[in-house]
Amino acid sequence: MTMKHDERRDSIRAKRFISVRHRLVKHLKRKVESPWQFSTSENMSLSGLLFVSAAPYHPKDTIELQVTMSGVLDIFNGFGQVVRVSHKKGDNYHVAVRYADLKFKHRRSKIA
């Protein structure tokens, strides 16, 4: 017997493998200074992102994100709240994030 899950996403997810730079900035409502980590996305939408992480984030953690396509085009720079974490093979995790800072900046190239 399979259970049907309600769809909670408010926008369509696209399977995209894009560079994600991330770091923890708040855990249990306390500010944290953690180093930047690098990974790739699994999928993304206008409201959130799923990426692979070696860092074991927790639901409700706030992380800072820099999402870049091909190293030259900024997709998203801001903060997100972790909504779900699932253990993947090895020491990796799938981390689902809802963007917390939706003041989208114009996309810009890092090449002058």
N, CA and C atoms as an extended XYZ file, in Angstrom:
336
Properties=species:S:1:pos:R:3:atomname:S:1:resname:S:1:resid:I:1 pbc="F F F"
N         0.834       -1.176        0.000 N   MET     1
C         0.000        0.000        0.000 CA  MET     1
C         0.883        1.246        0.000 C   MET     1
N         0.685        2.140       -0.956 N   THR     2
C         1.459        3.363       -1.005 CA  THR     2
C         0.651        4.507       -0.410 C   THR     2
N         1.352        5.379        0.277 N   MET     3
C         0.669        6.521        0.879 CA  MET     3
C         0.830        7.730       -0.013 C   MET     3
N        -0.211        8.459       -0.182 N   LYS     4
C        -0.173        9.667       -0.991 CA  LYS     4
C         0.226       10.839       -0.093 C   LYS     4
N         1.198       11.620       -0.571 N   HIS     5
C         1.661       12.784        0.176 CA  HIS     5
C         1.099       14.042       -0.468 C   HIS     5
N         0.671       14.974        0.354 N   ASP     6
C         0.198       16.246       -0.166 CA  ASP     6
C         1.373       17.030       -0.721 C   ASP     6
N         1.183       17.640       -1.851 N   GLU     7
C         2.205       18.485       -2.459 CA  GLU     7
C         2.261       19.800       -1.695 C   GLU     7
N         3.420       20.124       -1.137 N   ARG     8
C         3.568       21.353       -0.364 CA  ARG     8
C         4.320       22.437       -1.125 C   ARG     8
N         4.850       22.116       -2.268 N   ARG     9
C         5.614       23.098       -3.032 CA  ARG     9
C         4.670       24.112       -3.656 C   ARG     9
N         5.130       25.366       -3.675 N   ASP    10
C         4.302       26.406       -4.279 CA  ASP    10
C         4.800       26.807       -5.663 C   ASP    10
N         5.842       26.149       -6.141 N   SER    11
C         6.320       26.404       -7.492 CA  SER    11
C         6.977       25.141       -8.047 C   SER    11
N         7.080       25.075       -9.341 N   ILE    12
C         7.593       23.892      -10.034 CA  ILE    12
C         9.095       23.769       -9.826 C   ILE    12
N         9.537       22.544       -9.573 N   ARG    13
C        10.960       22.259       -9.412 CA  ARG    13
C        11.558       21.859      -10.752 C   ARG    13
N        12.761       22.358      -11.018 N   ALA    14
C        13.487       21.981      -12.225 CA  ALA    14
C        14.762       21.260      -11.801 C   ALA    14
N        15.055       20.161      -12.457 N   LYS    15
C        16.263       19.399      -12.137 CA  LYS    15
C        17.452       20.154      -12.732 C   LYS    15
N        18.240       20.780      -11.875 N   ARG    16
C        19.388       21.578      -12.303 CA  ARG    16
C        20.574       21.256      -11.411 C   ARG    16
N        21.729       21.104      -12.026 N   PHE    17
C        22.953       20.861      -11.279 CA  PHE    17
C        23.784       22.134      -11.355 C   PHE    17
N        23.700       22.903      -10.292 N   ILE    18
C        24.313       24.228      -10.241 CA  ILE    18
C        25.177       24.313       -8.986 C   ILE    18
N        26.240       25.102       -9.031 N   SER    19
C        27.129       25.275       -7.892 CA  SER    19
C        26.422       25.994       -6.750 C   SER    19
N        26.589       25.460       -5.542 N   VAL    20
C        25.992       26.054       -4.349 CA  VAL    20
C        27.086       26.227       -3.306 C   VAL    20
N        27.237       27.446       -2.854 N   ARG    21
C        28.139       27.757       -1.747 CA  ARG    21
C        27.239       28.035       -0.552 C   ARG    21
N        27.509       27.424        0.594 N   HIS    22
C        26.590       27.545        1.726 CA  HIS    22
C        27.334       27.516        3.051 C   HIS    22
N        26.707       28.143        4.058 N   ARG    23
C        27.265       28.099        5.410 CA  ARG    23
C        26.154       28.354        6.418 C   ARG    23
N        26.300       27.760        7.581 N   LEU    24
C        25.341       27.920        8.659 CA  LEU    24
C        25.509       29.292        9.296 C   LEU    24
N        24.398       30.010        9.494 N   VAL    25
C        24.464       31.318       10.160 CA  VAL    25
C        23.607       31.377       11.419 C   VAL    25
N        22.639       30.440       11.555 N   LYS    26
C        21.805       30.417       12.761 CA  LYS    26
C        21.326       28.994       13.040 C   LYS    26
N        21.556       28.546       14.289 N   HIS    27
C        21.107       27.223       14.730 CA  HIS    27
C        20.455       27.396       16.095 C   HIS    27
N        19.240       26.861       16.254 N   LEU    28
C        18.474       27.006       17.499 CA  LEU    28
C        18.367       28.477       17.915 C   LEU    28
N        18.121       29.337       16.919 N   LYS    29
C        17.936       30.775       17.092 CA  LYS    29
C        19.184       31.505       17.593 C   LYS    29
N        20.341       30.846       17.527 N   ARG    30
C        21.605       31.474       17.925 CA  ARG    30
C        22.472       31.672       16.700 C   ARG    30
N        23.117       32.839       16.616 N   LYS    31
C        24.021       33.096       15.509 CA  LYS    31
C        25.234       32.187       15.600 C   LYS    31
N        25.677       31.744       14.437 N   VAL    32
C        26.810       30.826       14.332 CA  VAL    32
C        27.726       31.335       13.232 C   VAL    32
N        29.023       31.209       13.432 N   GLU    33
C        29.971       31.531       12.362 CA  GLU    33
C        30.589       30.225       11.899 C   GLU    33
N        30.243       29.813       10.702 N   SER    34
C        30.788       28.570       10.167 CA  SER    34
C        31.458       28.842        8.828 C   SER    34
N        32.383       27.987        8.431 N   PRO    35
C        33.073       28.188        7.153 CA  PRO    35
C        32.157       27.872        5.968 C   PRO    35
N        32.492       28.469        4.836 N   TRP    36
C        31.767       28.186        3.598 CA  TRP    36
C        32.044       26.756        3.160 C   TRP    36
N        31.024       26.115        2.587 N   GLN    37
C        31.145       24.780        2.015 CA  GLN    37
C        30.653       24.854        0.576 C   GLN    37
N        31.131       23.953       -0.249 N   PHE    38
C        30.742       23.919       -1.650 CA  PHE    38
C        30.028       22.621       -1.975 C   PHE    38
N        29.007       22.712       -2.819 N   SER    39
C        28.288       21.526       -3.269 CA  SER    39
C        27.542       21.845       -4.558 C   SER    39
N        26.636       20.940       -4.931 N   THR    40
C        25.823       21.157       -6.130 CA  THR    40
C        24.359       20.927       -5.801 C   THR    40
N        23.515       21.563       -6.582 N   SER    41
C        22.076       21.409       -6.392 CA  SER    41
C        21.599       20.126       -7.054 C   SER    41
N        20.471       19.631       -6.585 N   GLU    42
C        19.793       18.501       -7.216 CA  GLU    42
C        18.622       19.032       -8.038 C   GLU    42
N        17.873       19.972       -7.450 N   ASN    43
C        16.791       20.647       -8.157 CA  ASN    43
C        16.526       21.978       -7.484 C   ASN    43
N        15.796       22.837       -8.187 N   MET    44
C        15.516       24.163       -7.638 CA  MET    44
C        14.232       24.729       -8.215 C   MET    44
N        13.709       25.754       -7.528 N   SER    45
C        12.521       26.445       -7.998 CA  SER    45
C        12.666       27.913       -7.620 C   SER    45
N        11.624       28.683       -7.859 N   LEU    46
C        11.647       30.095       -7.476 CA  LEU    46
C        11.624       30.295       -5.966 C   LEU    46
N        11.176       29.282       -5.219 N   SER    47
C        11.043       29.453       -3.772 CA  SER    47
C        12.008       28.617       -2.945 C   SER    47
N        12.756       27.705       -3.582 N   GLY    48
C        13.645       26.871       -2.796 CA  GLY    48
C        14.603       26.052       -3.621 C   GLY    48
N        15.350       25.207       -2.909 N   LEU    49
C        16.463       24.493       -3.505 CA  LEU    49
C        16.693       23.191       -2.744 C   LEU    49
N        17.098       22.143       -3.450 N   LEU    50
C        17.537       20.899       -2.835 CA  LEU    50
C        18.981       20.694       -3.258 C   LEU    50
N        19.890       20.540       -2.272 N   PHE    51
C        21.287       20.341       -2.612 CA  PHE    51
C        21.906       19.260       -1.740 C   PHE    51
N        23.075       18.781       -2.170 N   VAL    52
C        23.818       17.763       -1.439 CA  VAL    52
C        24.818       18.480       -0.544 C   VAL    52
N        24.924       18.026        0.709 N   SER    53
C        25.818       18.678        1.661 CA  SER    53
C        26.547       17.649        2.511 C   SER    53
N        27.788       17.944        2.837 N   ALA    54
C        28.527       17.130        3.798 CA  ALA    54
C        28.199       17.597        5.213 C   ALA    54
N        27.680       18.808        5.337 N   ALA    55
C        27.312       19.370        6.638 CA  ALA    55
C        25.934       18.849        7.040 C   ALA    55
N        25.789       18.341        8.259 N   PRO    56
C        24.496       17.817        8.720 CA  PRO    56
C        23.604       18.918        9.283 C   PRO    56
N        23.013       19.726        8.397 N   TYR    57
C        22.111       20.787        8.846 CA  TYR    57
C        20.871       20.188        9.508 C   TYR    57
N        20.128       21.033       10.203 N   HIS    58
C        18.910       20.601       10.891 CA  HIS    58
C        17.725       21.455       10.440 C   HIS    58
N        16.518       20.899       10.446 N   PRO    59
C        15.354       21.723       10.107 CA  PRO    59
C        15.305       22.968       10.979 C   PRO    59
N        14.922       24.078       10.367 N   LYS    60
C        14.831       25.413       10.958 CA  LYS    60
C        16.170       26.133       11.075 C   LYS    60
N        17.297       25.489       10.691 N   ASP    61
C        18.564       26.198       10.613 CA  ASP    61
C        18.452       27.268        9.540 C   ASP    61
N        19.148       28.374        9.719 N   THR    62
C        19.235       29.405        8.690 CA  THR    62
C        20.622       29.315        8.081 C   THR    62
N        20.660       29.241        6.759 N   ILE    63
C        21.943       29.173        6.069 CA  ILE    63
C        22.033       30.292        5.046 C   ILE    63
N        23.257       30.704        4.780 N   GLU    64
C        23.507       31.684        3.732 CA  GLU    64
C        23.859       30.910        2.475 C   GLU    64
N        23.314       31.337        1.352 N   LEU    65
C        23.482       30.626        0.082 CA  LEU    65
C        24.005       31.551       -1.003 C   LEU    65
N        24.885       31.019       -1.813 N   GLN    66
C        25.314       31.679       -3.045 CA  GLN    66
C        25.203       30.623       -4.136 C   GLN    66
N        24.216       30.796       -5.004 N   VAL    67
C        23.950       29.832       -6.068 CA  VAL    67
C        24.409       30.454       -7.378 C   VAL    67
N        25.318       29.761       -8.077 N   THR    68
C        25.944       30.313       -9.276 CA  THR    68
C        25.910       29.313      -10.416 C   THR    68
N        25.553       29.777      -11.604 N   MET    69
C        25.550       28.926      -12.791 CA  MET    69
C        26.853       29.131      -13.560 C   MET    69
N        27.544       28.056      -13.830 N   SER    70
C        28.804       28.056      -14.592 CA  SER    70
C        29.851       28.993      -14.001 C   SER    70
N        29.736       29.325      -12.731 N   GLY    71
C        30.721       30.157      -12.061 CA  GLY    71
C        30.680       31.627      -12.425 C   GLY    71
N        29.753       32.042      -13.303 N   VAL    72
C        29.737       33.443      -13.740 CA  VAL    72
C        28.386       34.136      -13.600 C   VAL    72
N        27.309       33.398      -13.425 N   LEU    73
C        25.987       34.011      -13.372 CA  LEU    73
C        25.345       33.754      -12.008 C   LEU    73
N        25.122       34.828      -11.243 N   ASP    74
C        24.481       34.691       -9.941 CA  ASP    74
C        23.016       34.338      -10.124 C   ASP    74
N        22.572       33.262       -9.488 N   ILE    75
C        21.174       32.855       -9.528 CA  ILE    75
C        20.472       33.333       -8.268 C   ILE    75
N        21.103       33.115       -7.113 N   PHE    76
C        20.526       33.540       -5.836 CA  PHE    76
C        21.644       33.789       -4.845 C   PHE    76
N        21.591       34.925       -4.171 N   ASN    77
C        22.475       35.248       -3.061 CA  ASN    77
C        21.591       35.722       -1.930 C   ASN    77
N        21.563       34.981       -0.843 N   GLY    78
C        20.708       35.363        0.270 CA  GLY    78
C        20.670       34.277        1.314 C   GLY    78
N        19.564       34.231        2.032 N   PHE    79
C        19.426       33.297        3.138 CA  PHE    79
C        18.280       32.329        2.878 C   PHE    79
N        18.381       31.174        3.493 N   GLY    80
C        17.341       30.171        3.374 CA  GLY    80
C        17.146       29.463        4.694 C   GLY    80
N        15.955       28.910        4.859 N   GLN    81
C        15.663       28.127        6.053 CA  GLN    81
C        15.562       26.660        5.652 C   GLN    81
N        16.275       25.814        6.381 N   VAL    82
C        16.255       24.381        6.112 CA  VAL    82
C        14.881       23.841        6.508 C   VAL    82
N        14.232       23.158        5.575 N   VAL    83
C        12.913       22.594        5.855 CA  VAL    83
C        12.953       21.069        5.996 C   VAL    83
N        13.975       20.435        5.410 N   ARG    84
C        14.061       18.976        5.480 CA  ARG    84
C        15.503       18.547        5.224 C   ARG    84
N        15.938       17.513        5.933 N   VAL    85
C        17.264       16.924        5.726 CA  VAL    85
C        17.106       15.414        5.701 C   VAL    85
N        17.691       14.772        4.713 N   SER    86
C        17.660       13.309        4.672 CA  SER    86
C        19.073       12.793        4.416 C   SER    86
N        19.417       11.708        5.090 N   HIS    87
C        20.752       11.133        4.946 CA  HIS    87
C        20.862       10.448        3.602 C   HIS    87
N        21.960       10.690        2.933 N   LYS    88
C        22.243       10.083        1.643 CA  LYS    88
C        23.367        9.072        1.854 C   LYS    88
N        23.775        8.369        0.835 N   LYS    89
C        24.876        7.413        0.967 CA  LYS    89
C        26.136        8.107        1.484 C   LYS    89
N        26.904        7.378        2.266 N   GLY    90
C        28.159        7.931        2.785 CA  GLY    90
C        27.904        9.005        3.822 C   GLY    90
N        28.697       10.048        3.759 N   ASP    91
C        28.590       11.142        4.724 CA  ASP    91
C        27.870       12.349        4.136 C   ASP    91
N        26.973       12.146        3.194 N   ASN    92
C        26.273       13.248        2.550 CA  ASN    92
C        24.798       13.287        2.926 C   ASN    92
N        24.226       14.476        2.781 N   TYR    93
C        22.827       14.715        3.114 CA  TYR    93
C        22.153       15.459        1.975 C   TYR    93
N        20.873       15.204        1.772 N   HIS    94
C        20.040       16.036        0.911 CA  HIS    94
C        19.444       17.102        1.814 C   HIS    94
N        19.624       18.357        1.454 N   VAL    95
C        19.131       19.470        2.263 CA  VAL    95
C        18.127       20.264        1.426 C   VAL    95
N        16.899       20.352        1.916 N   ALA    96
C        15.851       21.135        1.245 CA  ALA    96
C        15.748       22.476        1.955 C   ALA    96
N        15.822       23.544        1.178 N   VAL    97
C        15.839       24.903        1.719 CA  VAL    97
C        14.753       25.735        1.062 C   VAL    97
N        14.068       26.526        1.869 N   ARG    98
C        13.131       27.530        1.361 CA  ARG    98
C        13.837       28.880        1.498 C   ARG    98
N        13.888       29.619        0.387 N   TYR    99
C        14.542       30.925        0.426 CA  TYR    99
C        13.857       31.826        1.445 C   TYR    99
N        14.655       32.506        2.253 N   ALA   100
C        14.118       33.410        3.264 CA  ALA   100
C        14.223       34.857        2.804 C   ALA   100
N        15.133       35.125        1.895 N   ASP   101
C        15.357       36.480        1.406 CA  ASP   101
C        14.943       36.506       -0.056 C   ASP   101
N        13.690       36.860       -0.320 N   LEU   102
C        13.192       36.803       -1.695 CA  LEU   102
C        13.296       38.132       -2.431 C   LEU   102
N        14.174       38.992       -1.976 N   LYS   103
C        14.440       40.236       -2.699 CA  LYS   103
C        15.457       39.905       -3.778 C   LYS   103
N        14.962       39.340       -4.890 N   PHE   104
C        15.858       38.906       -5.946 CA  PHE   104
C        16.623       40.082       -6.516 C   PHE   104
N        17.907       39.878       -6.647 N   LYS   105
C        18.755       40.876       -7.286 CA  LYS   105
C        18.796       40.536       -8.759 C   LYS   105
N        19.078       41.541       -9.566 N   HIS   106
C        19.208       41.266      -10.991 CA  HIS   106
C        20.361       40.302      -11.182 C   HIS   106
N        20.161       39.342      -12.064 N   ARG   107
C        21.252       38.422      -12.380 CA  ARG   107
C        22.354       39.235      -13.025 C   ARG   107
N        23.563       38.918      -12.640 N   ARG   108
C        24.674       39.648      -13.237 CA  ARG   108
C        25.836       38.708      -13.470 C   ARG   108
N        26.571       38.987      -14.489 N   SER   109
C        27.744       38.196      -14.804 CA  SER   109
C        28.893       38.648      -13.935 C   SER   109
N        29.736       37.701      -13.529 N   LYS   110
C        30.919       38.039      -12.745 CA  LYS   110
C        32.077       38.424      -13.648 C   LYS   110
N        31.883       38.315      -14.951 N   ILE   111
C        32.911       38.684      -15.910 CA  ILE   111
C        32.684       40.123      -16.315 C   ILE   111
N        33.724       40.937      -16.233 N   ALA   112
C        33.600       42.359      -16.602 CA  ALA   112
C        33.590       42.546      -18.094 C   ALA   112
